[in-house]
Amino acid sequence: MKILVLNCGSSSIKYQLIDIVSDTESKLLAKGLLERVGLEMGEFTHRPTGKEKHYEQLPIPDHKAGIDIVLKALTDKELGVIESLDEIQACGHRVAHGGETFDKSVLITDDVKDKIRALTPLAPLHTPGNLAGIEAMQALLPGKPQVAVFDTAFHHTMPKEAYLYGIPYEYYEKDRIRRYGFHGTSHRFVAPKAAKMVGMDVNNAKIISCHLGSGASVCAVKNGKSIDTSMGFTPLEGLVMGSRPGDLDAGVILYLAEKEGWDLKQTNTFLNKQCGLKGLTGGVVDMRDIMAAKREGKEREGNAFDVFAYRVKKYIGAYAAAMGGVDIILFTGGIGENAWWQRQEICNGLEFLGAKIDKKVNEEMAGKDGIISTSDSTIKILSVTTDEEYVIAKDTYELAK
């Protein structure tokens, strides 16, 4: 079954065309990215498997126009990987927020769309783009099954002590303000993969999953279920990220907003786009550049590197306590998979838990799947490549077939 996977943001569209051959076999046929959707001039990058990469600049007025560009590329005589759109049998959509409404992936109906739309206040930056992608596909490929896969769904198993905030309970009752967590599709994929790599049953294992990238989160997976995660009501909470501050005293925001005279929009921009690694360094976000600057002795980049590692290490300790121990610590995501020097710094000092990283093997496993702990480490430390698009395709396959 050929499935188109879409991840539609407010001004971008990521896509993959995946052929699910069976329950255990799949093939990536093409992938790509459209950026600057809705602006004067957009960018389109298309990577068909086995063919040359294609890039061009062109107007992309809205999501429907963007997805139309994707569909034409997929069937193009030179760039394409299928002969007809009829070969696309279903479409899977990443949807950022399912609230308390959705605890699993679902076939999209008008009722489902209405419920997603009602959750827009919980993810105002992401949900409109998600819905735009869904409606564009319904217009361009009418009648094809479509599936919504929610970033928050995996974390529905968190207990109340993990997801409730210390605010008046009425705000949970009427506004559903609580920790939801994100990156659920990734944590859900890598936890069983890691368990399999070390010969364990995920349903009888304590796993700390560190998804580290521009957006970053840690998840405590006990017996195959999420029991806590670092992101909260929004993706702002938890670790220091590319441009988000992570855990932050709310008093800082009150103080700065009053002092600077910020309105809500300015405050939101500050929190989502001006903080994190970007704020600490003065504009540098890429961990490779931060590491290079740290080696040159630059103080701000050195501070950013150390703060990032310290926050991850602190959450690992917290989740080891929450689960009463840990069997596996895994690293995934752009930084987690590739930045071996960051993994090493995070693991330094965790020997008291029984977690010992093999520095030589760790460096060799940049961007690869592998065990990076020493042979005498009682906790297995792993580098695990994630594949969120495959999870979306597989869920779509199961529901559409």
Buried (B, 14 or more C-beta within 10 A) or exposed (E): BBBBBBBBBBBBBBBBBBBBEEEEEBEBBBBBBBBBBBEEEBBBBBBBEEEEEBEEEEEBEEBBBBBBBBBEBBBBEEBBBBEEBEBBBBBBBBBBBBBBBBBEBBEBEEEBBEBBEEBBEBBEBBBBBBBBBBBBBBEBBEEBBBBBBBBBBBBBBBEEEBBBBEEEEEEBEEEBBBBBBBBBBBBBBBBBBBBEBBEBEBEEBBBBBBBBBBBBBBBBBBBBBBBBBBBBBBBBBBBBBBBBBBBBEEEEBEEBBEEEEBEEEBBBEBBBEBBBBBBBBEEBBBBEBBBEBBEEEBEBBBBBBEBBBBBBBBBBBBBBEBBEEBBBBBBBBBBBBBBBBBBBBBBEEBEEBBBBBBBEBBEEBBEEBBBBBBEEBEBBBBBBBBBBBBBBBBBBBEBBE
